[in-house]
Amino acid sequence: MPEHQSARDYIAARNAGNADAASRIVTEVTARYETRTTDGSELAELLNANLTIPLAQEG
């Protein structure tokens, strides 16, 4: 299980087929990374989830 809540939320959004929520989470985490509010581990968890969790079909 991912360490960061954002990664868990991202996985849940992908499993639900909610591309908008997944995209919003990536945007928020990227902004935190760019301002050094978070280290690279949070973004790395999102990348790993992106590569391993397929986006389900909505509905």
N, C-alpha and C positions, 0 to 999 in steps of 0.2 A: 504494500500500500504506500502511495506517495506520502512524503513528509509534509508537503505544503497543502493547505486547504484549497488554494487556487488550482493545483493540479488535480485534486480529487473532484472539484467542481467541473473542471475541464473534461475529465473523463466521463462524468455523469452527463454533461451536455452532449458529448460525442455519442455516448450510448443511447441517448434519447433522440439523436438526429437533429439536435438544435445547433445548427451552424452559426446562427447569430450570437448565441450565448458563448459558444466556444471562441469565436472571433473577438468578442468583447473582453473575455478573460485574457487572451493573448495580448491584446492592446494594453490592458491595464498592467499586466506583468512586465511587458516590454517598457512601458513608461517608468515603472519603478526601477527597473534595471538601468535604464538610461540616466536616471537621476541618482543612481547608486543607493537607492532606498532598500534594495535587496541585492544579494550576491547572485552569481550566475546559477546557483543550484536550483532555484525556483524555475528559471527559464529552461534549464536543462531537463527538469521533470516534464515540462510542457512539451518540449521537443521529443522526448522519449515517448510520451503518450501519443503525440501526433503520428509518430512512426509505427506505433504498435496497436493503436485502437482505431479501427475503421469507423468512419462516420455512418451511423445507422440511418436508415430511411425514416423520416418523420411520419408519424401516424401509423 
